[in-house]
Structure formats: structure tokens, C-alpha cells
Amino acid sequence: MDAIRDWWSTLSIESMGLVGLVTPSIETVIDLKTGRIDHYTAGKMCMFRGEHCDFDPDDVNQGIWLITAGGPVGGTRVDTYGVLSPGEGSFLMPAGTTGSVTLRMVTFINGSLRSTTYTTPLEP
């Protein structure tokens, strides 16, 4: 019993915060050319708002992927971003994009890649 008590006295508890619960989220996407929500204009900027949106645009494993019918499995990663912050950011919708587009965001949080999918498809 003393051995267990001695071992127990050497332990310490360190808070890691909300490690398992934190994921990025996208609350809204706005076409900056028209001001319409859940729409886009090919070749123009879109803005998104949400939480934990401050991914590293230079890391090819993080960012925004555009998923389209008939497109590559997993989508195509966006190459051009505006200023990013934890609560919002912007990206260039590639020229030639057509049809419904689903957005997926991947961010590095607490030592791992976390992703979210915006559930409302963007329309042209």
C-alpha cells in the first residue's frame, strides 16, 4: 500500500484543454462579388466565417478543398487565400469552377489535422 501511495504522490495533472473537442467550423460562406450567401463567382473571392479557421495556407495538408461532382476524390485544394484569422478568411474560387461545390476545411489543432465540411453546397 505504501508503494502505491509513494507512486501516487509523484503524479501530477496537466490540463490539455479541449483537445478532443476542438474542430474547425464554417458557419457561412459569402460571394464577395455579389454579397450572396452560399454562392460563388468563378475567378472571384469568397469569404468564410467560423471557428478555428486559421490554417497554414503554405502547408499542403491544410486549407480548403473544393468538392465537385465528377471532380477528384477528396476534392481540389484551393491555392490562393486572403488574410486568415481564427474567425474568418477568404479564398479565390478558381476560374472555370462550375456547378455545386462543397467546401471542406482542414486545420492543424492540438497536434493533429482536424477537418469539417460545410453542409450547404455553394451554387454559382
GIMO-V759087 format. One record per run of one state. SS is the DSSP state (H for helix, E for strand, L for the rest). FROM is the first residue (numbers start at 1). TO is the last residue. If there is no record, write none. Layout:
ss=SS from=FROM to=TO
ss=SS from=FROM to=TO
//
This chain:
ss=L from=1 to=1
ss=H from=2 to=9
ss=L from=10 to=24
ss=E from=25 to=31
ss=L from=32 to=36
ss=E from=37 to=37
ss=L from=38 to=38
ss=E from=39 to=39
ss=L from=40 to=44
ss=E from=45 to=51
ss=L from=52 to=62
ss=E from=63 to=68
ss=L from=69 to=75
ss=E from=76 to=77
ss=L from=78 to=80
ss=E from=81 to=81
ss=L from=82 to=87
ss=E from=88 to=92
ss=L from=93 to=100
ss=E from=101 to=109
ss=L from=110 to=111
ss=E from=112 to=117
ss=L from=118 to=121
ss=E from=122 to=123
ss=L from=124 to=124
//
